[in-house]
């Protein structure tokens, strides 16, 4: 076990950071014990699944120290509930055996890097079954259930399996989405948040799911458990993975709660163990089917996005390729209604790039292009279009941006690029500058993209003729004198 719990992971600072784990563990066990009667014979035990999910979501270096806080929290909750230290210790050992198996398989054996594949979902479901079996086996070994131990162990296995398989995907997907929000700025937050809450714009799948669950509860009978599955599959096609996982959890909990309240669903309260097994397997299929489909669709979408990225972006600089840039810029300029502040068009050309290539080699030139593109990408907004038109010539579309702001953006880019220092084959750093031309479509409201790019190109060459490393824009008179350029 020394490979799992290394001594270097148990520093004082790491322990202090995971102290809240004990409080969370106590609350999860206590709340689960209070809610247990609400789900009747079907049973639902969320505590262990949430504990395992919490451990898996922690940074890897904090996972092992968190175990030291997890044990006293769970032990205190059980001890106070049963008013017996021995019972608390036994129940803690039984529950944490399953948590350990789920954590060990998903964090140390398989080490899921991402969840956007059906293979990852399959591993979660298998780990959930293994963790549940470990809990049931541990309960049998310590004789925690003196009456009907085999039946009780079977019920515990099924209850825990359902809890793990429904809650672990929700925890892990939610944490993955949260990590993306933290890694981006506020503008990205808002954009991704709108994309995540897709059911606001496409409500029909969730409405059909509500109807299917209502029919299952109202009609009952042996086939009622299958009613929500087609609606969940539709949700898997319509929504993102995280949304599908939440809807699946809600549907399963709704079915279980309705059954516990004897609302005439599938299983009467005095059902046999075979009836319970049948119902639990049906619930597992309700969970697994949409999650597996959603994982497969997510993997396919990632592949399509990767192919589009390769086709639409320049390999060296990650800027939009020429045709992709022209296509996107044309859509911006032709959108209806037009942008209130108009659109800015910027042309940029790296000064003396050919001389740099001849003096230092193409490898140095490639490094300059990559660093130049990185600086531009960091300086622009998510909805700005940045493309490479050829060689060292780049263009930028600033949608819904006033003319004065376009000039400020161009000047800020010029200053940042002037600050670039690259070391290649000598101790002297390579320093680059850029000549920038700016135009705005408010001067020529009916101008085509070709005309605007031609105007920006003229402004850029004006900057080069006047000494380079500067920003130039055309006056209204110069813009009116432009003749329409050929269509690109």
Backbone torsions as a table, in degrees:
resi	resn	phi	psi	omega
1	UNK	NA	-3.7	-178.2
2	UNK	-64.8	-24.3	177.7
3	UNK	-73.8	-20.7	-178.8
4	UNK	-90.1	-49.8	-177.5
5	UNK	-109.5	85.4	-179.8
6	UNK	-81.1	148.4	-175.2
7	UNK	-63.0	-32.8	-176.8
8	UNK	-66.9	-16.2	-177.6
9	UNK	-83.1	-7.3	-172.2
10	UNK	-108.5	47.2	174.5
11	UNK	-75.5	161.4	-179.3
12	UNK	-61.6	-39.3	-178.1
13	UNK	-64.1	-41.6	178.8
14	UNK	-63.2	-39.2	-179.3
15	UNK	-65.9	-41.3	179.4
16	UNK	-63.4	-34.8	-179.1
17	UNK	-70.0	-24.9	-177.3
18	UNK	-105.4	11.3	176.8
19	UNK	-56.2	-40.6	178.6
20	UNK	-59.6	-16.6	178.9
21	UNK	-59.6	-38.2	179.9
22	UNK	-62.2	-42.8	179.2
23	UNK	-65.3	-44.1	179.8
24	UNK	-63.4	-41.7	179.7
25	UNK	-62.6	-42.9	178.3
26	UNK	-59.7	-46.9	-177.6
27	UNK	-65.8	-39.8	-179.0
28	UNK	-64.5	-44.2	178.9
29	UNK	-65.6	-43.6	-177.8
30	UNK	-64.1	-44.6	-180.0
31	UNK	-66.7	-39.7	179.3
32	UNK	-64.2	-39.0	177.5
33	UNK	-64.3	-38.3	179.9
34	UNK	-71.3	-33.7	-177.4
35	UNK	-84.6	-11.9	-174.2
36	UNK	-55.0	-42.1	-179.9
37	UNK	-65.2	-22.2	-176.2
38	UNK	-68.5	-19.4	-177.7
39	UNK	-105.8	5.7	169.6
40	UNK	56.5	-147.6	-175.3
41	UNK	-69.6	-23.6	178.3
42	UNK	-63.7	-42.9	175.0
43	UNK	76.0	146.2	175.6
44	UNK	-158.5	122.1	-175.5
45	UNK	-124.1	92.0	-174.0
46	UNK	-79.5	-17.8	-168.9
47	UNK	-59.2	-51.1	-174.6
48	UNK	-66.3	-38.7	179.2
49	UNK	-64.8	-41.8	179.8
50	UNK	-68.2	-36.0	176.4
51	UNK	-63.9	-44.8	178.2
52	UNK	-63.5	-42.7	178.4
53	UNK	-62.6	-39.2	178.8
54	UNK	-63.0	-43.3	178.9
55	UNK	-63.4	-42.1	-178.1
56	UNK	-68.3	-27.0	-179.1
57	UNK	-83.0	-14.9	177.6
58	UNK	-70.8	151.8	171.9
59	UNK	-54.7	147.2	-173.0
60	UNK	-56.8	-36.5	-177.0
61	UNK	-72.1	-16.7	179.8
62	UNK	-98.9	-7.0	-174.1
63	UNK	-66.9	-46.5	-178.7
64	UNK	-67.9	-44.9	174.8
65	UNK	-59.8	-29.5	-179.8
66	UNK	-62.8	-28.3	178.3
67	UNK	-61.5	-33.9	-179.9
68	UNK	-66.3	-26.5	177.4
69	UNK	-89.4	-26.8	-177.5
70	UNK	-66.7	-43.7	-174.2
71	UNK	-61.5	-50.9	-179.5
72	UNK	-64.2	-33.1	178.4
73	UNK	-64.3	-46.7	178.9
74	UNK	-67.0	-42.2	-179.0
75	UNK	-62.0	-41.8	179.4
76	UNK	-64.6	-42.0	-179.4
77	UNK	-62.0	-46.9	-179.6
78	UNK	-69.1	-39.0	-179.6
79	UNK	-62.6	-42.8	178.9
80	UNK	-70.4	-33.4	-177.7
81	UNK	-69.9	-45.0	-177.0
82	UNK	-93.2	-7.1	-178.4
83	UNK	53.8	36.5	-177.3
84	UNK	-152.6	119.3	-176.5
85	UNK	-65.2	-39.0	-178.9
86	UNK	-65.2	-44.3	178.2
87	UNK	-63.9	-39.2	177.8
88	UNK	-62.4	-40.7	-179.5
89	UNK	-66.4	-42.6	-179.2
90	UNK	-64.9	-47.6	179.9
91	UNK	-63.3	-36.2	177.4
92	UNK	-63.1	-45.8	-179.9
93	UNK	-62.2	-40.6	-178.8
94	UNK	-65.8	-47.9	-178.6
95	UNK	-65.5	-44.9	-176.1
96	UNK	-71.8	-19.0	174.5
97	UNK	-63.5	-40.9	177.0
98	UNK	-69.8	-40.6	178.2
99	UNK	-60.1	-41.1	-179.8
100	UNK	-63.7	-43.2	-179.1
101	UNK	-63.0	-45.6	178.9
102	UNK	-61.7	-45.3	-180.0
103	UNK	-64.7	-44.3	-176.8
104	UNK	-63.8	-43.9	-178.2
105	UNK	-67.0	-43.4	-173.0
106	UNK	-87.1	-21.5	-178.6
107	UNK	-103.7	-28.7	-173.6
108	UNK	-115.7	-28.9	-178.3
109	UNK	-93.3	-57.9	-177.1
110	UNK	-91.9	-32.0	177.5
111	UNK	49.1	69.8	-178.4
112	UNK	-60.4	120.1	177.7
113	UNK	-84.4	-34.8	176.3
114	UNK	-154.6	165.1	-173.5
115	UNK	-110.3	5.3	-172.8
116	UNK	-87.5	47.6	172.5
117	UNK	-148.0	154.8	176.6
118	UNK	-71.5	-23.2	176.5
119	UNK	-64.6	-39.7	179.3
120	UNK	-65.2	-41.7	178.0
121	UNK	-64.2	-39.9	177.7
122	UNK	-60.4	-42.3	178.7
123	UNK	-62.8	-38.9	178.3
124	UNK	-63.8	-43.2	-179.5
125	UNK	-66.3	-39.3	178.0
126	UNK	-67.9	-43.1	176.9
127	UNK	-62.2	-35.2	177.0
128	UNK	-63.1	-43.3	178.3
129	UNK	-65.2	-42.1	179.6
130	UNK	-63.8	-41.2	178.9
131	UNK	-64.9	-41.1	179.6
132	UNK	-66.1	-42.3	177.9
133	UNK	-63.2	-37.0	178.1
134	UNK	-63.7	-42.0	178.7
135	UNK	-62.6	-46.0	-179.6
136	UNK	-63.8	-42.5	180.0
137	UNK	-65.9	-40.9	178.1
138	UNK	-63.0	-38.8	177.5
139	UNK	-62.9	-39.1	177.9
140	UNK	-67.1	-41.0	-176.5
141	UNK	-65.9	-34.4	-179.1
142	UNK	-97.0	8.0	176.7
143	UNK	54.8	47.5	-178.3
144	UNK	-77.0	-18.4	-179.5
145	UNK	-119.2	92.2	-175.8
146	UNK	-67.9	-30.4	-178.3
147	UNK	-103.5	129.8	-179.5
148	UNK	47.4	60.2	-173.7
149	UNK	-63.1	-39.4	-177.9
150	UNK	-67.1	-42.8	178.4
151	UNK	-63.9	-43.6	-179.3
152	UNK	-65.1	-40.1	178.5
153	UNK	-63.1	-39.0	177.7
154	UNK	-64.1	-43.5	178.4
155	UNK	-62.9	-41.0	178.9
156	UNK	-64.8	-43.0	178.8
157	UNK	-58.0	-47.8	-178.2
158	UNK	-66.6	-41.6	-179.3
159	UNK	-63.7	-45.7	-179.3
160	UNK	-67.6	-39.3	-179.6
161	UNK	-61.3	-43.0	178.8
162	UNK	-64.6	-40.7	178.6
163	UNK	-63.3	-46.8	179.9
164	UNK	-63.4	-47.5	-172.8
165	UNK	-70.0	-25.0	178.0
166	UNK	-88.6	-36.8	-172.4
167	UNK	-92.5	-32.6	-179.7
168	UNK	-61.2	-47.4	177.4
169	UNK	-59.9	-39.3	179.1
170	UNK	-61.8	-46.6	-179.4
171	UNK	-60.6	-49.2	-174.7
172	UNK	-69.8	-40.3	178.8
173	UNK	-68.1	-39.8	178.1
174	UNK	-63.1	-41.8	-179.7
175	UNK	-66.6	-39.2	177.8
176	UNK	-61.5	-43.5	178.4
177	UNK	-65.2	-41.0	178.7
178	UNK	-62.7	-38.8	179.3
179	UNK	-62.9	-36.9	178.4
180	UNK	-65.0	-40.4	179.0
181	UNK	-62.6	-42.2	-177.5
182	UNK	-66.0	-34.2	-176.4
183	UNK	-77.4	-13.3	-178.3
184	UNK	-110.1	166.2	177.3
185	UNK	-83.6	-178.2	-172.8
186	UNK	-62.9	-33.5	-179.7
187	UNK	-64.3	-41.2	176.1
188	UNK	-67.0	-38.2	178.5
189	UNK	-53.0	-51.3	-174.4
190	UNK	-65.0	-41.4	-178.5
191	UNK	-63.6	-48.6	-178.0
192	UNK	-69.4	-33.8	-179.7
193	UNK	-63.7	-41.4	178.8
194	UNK	-64.0	-38.5	179.4
195	UNK	-67.7	-36.2	-178.5
196	UNK	-67.9	-39.8	-177.8
197	UNK	-86.2	64.2	-174.0
198	UNK	-72.6	-27.7	-175.0
199	UNK	-69.0	-12.2	174.0
200	UNK	-66.6	-36.9	-178.8
201	UNK	-92.7	-25.1	-178.9
202	UNK	-127.2	80.2	-171.6
203	UNK	-83.1	-14.0	-169.8
204	UNK	-62.8	-42.0	178.9
205	UNK	-60.1	-40.9	-179.4
206	UNK	-71.2	-32.8	176.3
207	UNK	-67.0	-39.4	176.3
208	UNK	-65.6	-35.8	177.7
209	UNK	-64.7	-44.4	177.4
210	UNK	-59.6	-42.9	178.6
211	UNK	-63.6	-41.5	-179.4
212	UNK	-64.3	-42.6	178.4
213	UNK	-65.7	-39.6	178.2
214	UNK	-63.3	-40.0	177.8
215	UNK	-66.1	-39.6	178.5
216	UNK	-61.9	-41.5	180.0
217	UNK	-71.1	-40.7	-175.1
218	UNK	-75.6	-43.2	-177.0
219	UNK	-83.2	-39.3	-179.4
220	UNK	66.0	-162.2	179.7
221	UNK	93.8	169.6	-175.4
222	UNK	-60.9	-30.6	-176.4
223	UNK	-89.5	-2.2	-173.3
224	UNK	-63.9	-29.4	-176.3
225	UNK	-65.5	-21.7	-179.1
226	UNK	-87.6	-11.0	-175.9
227	UNK	-56.1	-44.8	-175.9
228	UNK	-74.6	-14.0	-171.9
229	UNK	-63.0	-47.4	177.6
230	UNK	-59.0	-39.4	178.7
231	UNK	-65.6	-37.6	177.6
232	UNK	-66.8	-35.9	176.0
233	UNK	-64.6	-39.8	176.2
234	UNK	-62.9	-39.3	176.2
235	UNK	-62.7	-38.8	179.2
236	UNK	-62.6	-35.2	178.1
237	UNK	-76.4	-34.2	-172.4
238	UNK	-87.7	-30.5	-170.9
239	UNK	-117.0	169.1	176.5
240	UNK	-74.6	169.1	-174.5
241	UNK	-58.2	-45.5	-177.3
242	UNK	-64.0	-43.5	178.7
243	UNK	-61.7	-42.2	178.6
244	UNK	-61.6	-41.0	179.5
245	UNK	-63.3	-41.9	178.4
246	UNK	-65.2	-42.4	179.9
247	UNK	-65.7	-37.4	177.1
248	UNK	-63.4	-44.7	177.3
249	UNK	-59.4	-45.1	-179.7
250	UNK	-62.7	-41.5	179.7
251	UNK	-64.3	-44.2	-179.2
252	UNK	-64.7	-44.8	179.6
253	UNK	-64.9	-35.9	176.9
254	UNK	-63.6	-43.8	178.4
255	UNK	-63.7	-44.3	-178.7
256	UNK	-65.3	-43.9	-178.4
257	UNK	-65.1	-40.8	178.5
258	UNK	-62.2	-39.1	179.2
259	UNK	-67.7	-38.9	-179.6
260	UNK	-67.1	-27.0	179.6
261	UNK	-89.4	7.5	178.2
262	UNK	57.3	47.7	177.8
263	UNK	-89.2	24.9	173.6
264	UNK	72.5	37.7	-177.4
265	UNK	-85.5	-103.2	-171.7
266	UNK	-113.2	-48.3	-168.7
267	UNK	-115.6	120.0	174.0
268	UNK	-68.6	159.1	-175.0
269	UNK	-60.6	-24.0	-178.7
270	UNK	-102.9	28.0	-177.7
271	UNK	-65.2	154.7	179.5
272	UNK	-73.3	170.6	179.8
273	UNK	-64.6	-33.8	177.4
274	UNK	-66.5	-37.8	176.0
275	UNK	-62.4	-42.3	179.6
276	UNK	-65.2	-41.8	178.0
277	UNK	-61.4	-43.5	-180.0
278	UNK	-61.1	-45.1	-179.9
279	UNK	-64.8	-43.2	-179.0
280	UNK	-64.3	-38.7	177.0
281	UNK	-65.2	-38.8	175.5
282	UNK	-61.6	-41.1	177.2
283	UNK	-65.7	-37.2	177.7
284	UNK	-63.9	-39.1	176.6
285	UNK	-65.3	-36.1	177.1
286	UNK	-63.2	-32.4	178.9
287	UNK	-79.4	-49.4	-170.5
288	UNK	-69.1	-39.9	-173.0
289	UNK	-59.9	-55.7	-179.9
290	UNK	-66.5	-33.8	-179.4
291	UNK	-67.2	-41.1	178.4
292	UNK	-66.4	-42.6	178.3
293	UNK	-63.9	-42.7	179.4
294	UNK	-62.8	-39.9	177.2
295	UNK	-63.9	-41.2	178.6
296	UNK	-65.0	-42.5	178.8
297	UNK	-65.3	-38.5	178.5
298	UNK	-63.3	-41.4	178.0
299	UNK	-64.3	-40.3	178.5
300	UNK	-65.3	-42.6	178.9
301	UNK	-62.9	-38.8	177.3
302	UNK	-62.6	-39.0	178.7
303	UNK	-65.8	-43.0	178.6
304	UNK	-62.5	-42.6	179.2
305	UNK	-63.8	-39.2	178.9
306	UNK	-64.4	-41.0	178.1
307	UNK	-65.7	-42.8	177.2
308	UNK	-63.3	-38.1	177.1
309	UNK	-60.8	-43.5	-179.2
310	UNK	-66.9	-36.3	-178.4
311	UNK	-77.7	-37.3	-171.7
312	UNK	-95.2	-8.9	-175.2
313	UNK	-121.6	149.4	175.9
314	UNK	-74.4	130.8	-175.6
315	UNK	-62.1	-39.6	-173.5
316	UNK	-74.3	-43.4	-171.0
317	UNK	-108.7	-10.8	-175.0
318	UNK	64.6	8.2	172.2
319	UNK	-76.6	160.9	177.4
320	UNK	-61.7	139.0	173.0
321	UNK	-67.9	164.7	-171.8
322	UNK	-55.2	-52.5	-176.5
323	UNK	-66.2	-38.7	178.3
324	UNK	-65.6	-39.2	178.0
325	UNK	-64.4	-45.5	-179.4
326	UNK	-63.3	-40.1	178.9
327	UNK	-62.9	-46.3	-179.7
328	UNK	-68.5	-39.9	179.6
329	UNK	-65.5	-39.1	178.0
330	UNK	-62.1	-40.5	177.8
331	UNK	-62.6	-40.3	178.3
332	UNK	-62.9	-45.4	-175.5
333	UNK	-71.7	-26.0	-177.3
334	UNK	-99.1	4.8	-176.8
335	UNK	-66.4	149.3	-179.5
336	UNK	-129.5	128.3	-1.1
337	UNK	-72.7	160.9	-178.6
338	UNK	-65.9	154.2	178.9
339	UNK	-61.2	133.5	-176.3
340	UNK	-55.9	-38.6	-176.4
341	UNK	-98.5	3.6	-178.3
342	UNK	78.2	-175.6	-175.0
343	UNK	-128.7	138.0	176.4
344	UNK	-97.5	145.0	177.1
345	UNK	-124.4	127.4	-176.6
346	UNK	-124.7	134.9	171.8
347	UNK	-114.3	137.5	-178.4
348	UNK	-132.3	138.4	178.2
349	UNK	-137.5	125.8	-179.2
350	UNK	-70.5	128.0	-175.8
351	UNK	-71.8	138.1	174.0
352	UNK	55.7	36.2	-177.2
353	UNK	-69.1	-38.0	180.0
354	UNK	-63.7	-40.2	178.1
355	UNK	-62.9	-41.1	178.4
356	UNK	-61.8	-43.5	178.4
357	UNK	-61.9	-44.0	-178.4
358	UNK	-67.1	-33.8	-175.5
359	UNK	-82.8	-38.4	-172.0
360	UNK	-116.2	-6.4	177.6
361	UNK	96.5	162.8	-176.9
362	UNK	-68.8	-26.9	177.7
363	UNK	-62.9	-41.3	177.1
364	UNK	-65.9	-39.1	177.6
365	UNK	-62.2	-40.9	177.6
366	UNK	-63.2	-40.6	178.6
367	UNK	-62.9	-39.8	178.5
368	UNK	-63.6	-44.8	-180.0
369	UNK	-62.7	-41.5	179.9
370	UNK	-65.6	-44.8	-178.6
371	UNK	-67.9	-40.3	176.2
372	UNK	-57.4	-47.2	-178.9
373	UNK	-66.4	-37.6	178.4
374	UNK	-62.0	-44.1	-179.9
375	UNK	-63.1	-42.6	179.9
376	UNK	-65.3	-45.0	179.9
377	UNK	-58.2	-39.8	-178.9
378	UNK	-71.5	-23.2	-173.8
379	UNK	-92.3	-17.5	-173.8
380	UNK	-99.9	169.2	179.7
381	UNK	-82.5	162.7	-179.9
382	UNK	-61.1	-31.4	-176.6
383	UNK	-92.8	1.0	174.2
384	UNK	-75.0	149.2	179.5
385	UNK	-105.3	125.1	-179.8
386	UNK	-123.1	119.2	-176.4
387	UNK	-132.9	155.0	175.4
388	UNK	-102.8	115.6	-177.2
389	UNK	-87.7	-16.9	178.3
390	UNK	152.9	138.5	177.6
391	UNK	56.8	-122.8	180.0
392	UNK	-102.7	18.8	-177.0
393	UNK	-104.2	127.0	-176.7
394	UNK	-129.7	158.5	178.5
395	UNK	-135.7	156.1	-176.2
396	UNK	-140.5	131.4	174.5
397	UNK	-108.3	126.8	178.9
398	UNK	-112.0	93.3	-176.7
399	UNK	-72.4	145.8	176.0
400	UNK	51.2	52.4	-176.9
401	UNK	-130.7	126.5	179.1
402	UNK	-63.3	156.4	-178.1
403	UNK	-56.5	-43.5	-178.1
404	UNK	-65.1	-34.3	177.4
405	UNK	-68.6	-35.6	177.7
406	UNK	-61.0	-42.3	178.3
407	UNK	-64.9	-38.4	178.2
408	UNK	-65.2	-41.5	177.5
409	UNK	-61.8	-45.3	-179.6
410	UNK	-61.8	-42.9	179.8
411	UNK	-66.7	-38.2	177.7
412	UNK	-65.1	-40.6	176.8
413	UNK	-63.1	-44.1	180.0
414	UNK	-58.6	-42.2	-178.6
415	UNK	-67.6	-42.0	-178.5
416	UNK	-67.1	-39.0	180.0
417	UNK	-69.1	-35.7	176.7
418	UNK	-62.9	-24.8	-178.3
419	UNK	-85.5	-5.0	-179.0
420	UNK	-66.1	134.4	174.3
421	UNK	-130.4	120.5	-179.7
422	UNK	-123.3	133.1	177.6
423	UNK	-103.9	123.5	-176.8
424	UNK	-118.9	-77.1	-175.7
425	UNK	-119.8	15.7	178.8
426	UNK	-155.2	173.1	178.6
427	UNK	-76.3	-14.9	178.4
428	UNK	-84.9	128.1	-178.1
429	UNK	-74.9	149.5	172.2
430	UNK	-79.6	129.5	178.2
431	UNK	-118.8	132.9	-177.6
432	UNK	-122.0	156.2	173.9
433	UNK	-132.6	169.3	-177.0
434	UNK	-140.1	142.0	173.0
435	UNK	-101.4	132.7	-170.8
436	UNK	-127.9	133.3	173.6
437	UNK	-116.0	136.7	-174.3
438	UNK	-126.9	134.9	169.8
439	UNK	-135.5	164.5	179.1
440	UNK	-135.5	139.2	-173.5
441	UNK	-75.0	-4.0	177.1
442	UNK	-71.1	-19.9	177.4
443	UNK	-77.4	-30.1	176.6
444	UNK	-133.1	79.3	-172.9
445	UNK	-58.7	-30.7	-177.5
446	UNK	-96.6	7.4	-175.8
447	UNK	-70.0	145.7	175.9
448	UNK	-80.2	169.5	176.9
449	UNK	-61.2	-39.2	179.7
450	UNK	-59.3	-43.3	180.0
451	UNK	-64.7	-42.9	-178.9
452	UNK	-66.9	-40.5	177.8
453	UNK	-65.9	-37.6	178.1
454	UNK	-65.0	-39.3	177.9
455	UNK	-65.7	-44.7	178.1
456	UNK	-63.0	-35.2	178.6
457	UNK	-66.2	-40.7	177.0
458	UNK	-63.9	-41.4	177.9
459	UNK	-63.3	-37.7	179.4
460	UNK	-64.9	-43.3	179.0
461	UNK	-69.1	-28.0	172.6
462	UNK	-63.1	-40.3	176.5
463	UNK	-63.5	-37.8	179.3
464	UNK	-67.8	-43.0	-178.7
465	UNK	-66.5	-26.9	-178.4
466	UNK	-89.9	9.4	174.4
467	UNK	122.5	-1.2	178.0
468	UNK	67.3	174.4	179.7
469	UNK	52.3	51.3	178.4
470	UNK	-156.6	168.9	-179.0
471	UNK	-112.0	132.0	176.9
472	UNK	-130.6	150.2	174.8
473	UNK	-136.9	155.4	-178.7
474	UNK	-85.7	144.3	176.9
475	UNK	-76.2	163.2	177.8
476	UNK	-56.1	-38.3	179.0
477	UNK	-64.3	-42.9	177.6
478	UNK	-63.7	-37.4	178.6
479	UNK	-65.2	-41.1	-178.0
480	UNK	-67.6	-26.5	-179.5
481	UNK	-77.7	-9.5	-177.5
482	UNK	-71.2	136.3	172.1
483	UNK	-92.8	147.4	-179.4
484	UNK	-57.2	131.3	180.0
485	UNK	-83.7	160.4	177.0
486	UNK	-59.6	150.4	179.4
487	UNK	-68.4	134.4	-179.6
488	UNK	-75.7	NA	NA
